[in-house]
Amino acid sequence: MTQKESPNSLRRRTIALEHEVSDYLGARDAGKPTTWKGGPPTTLEEKKIAETDQSYRDETQRFYLARYAGRIEAIVQEYKAKGVDTRYFDGNTIQGYPYFYALGSPVTAMCDDLLCRLRELTYHIDIYDNRIDIP
């Protein structure tokens, strides 16, 4: 008889949270205003674009911190308690929302963002939440 993974397993909770954050960021990205490319704005129109862009980023950051950062930190601590290497989450990594990369972007092939690292943790435990040592 094959054992089924608990619906509340650490792996499933991690994947569900990663999807929730990814969906939120995707929706935010789809509706975002024109992005300011940097440098000091020189016209009134550029100033308005820069202010709107910064306001959008601030709002996204506040929501991310309020809704997701603490939950991600708690899940990372569960992995850490099981002996899984979580050094990529040390410091301020969780405090800034991950940049949303469109699917198919060359960047999605690299695991350099928070969501990818979160998914990567799931490879280090089994369906019973026991640590798996990968040589």
Secondary structure by P-SEA (a helix, b strand, c coil): cccccccccaaaaaaaaaaaaaaaaaaaaacccccccccccccaaaaaaaaaaaaaaaaaaaaaaaccaaaaaaaaaaaaaacccccccccccccccccccccccccccccccaaaaaaaaaaacccccbbbbcc
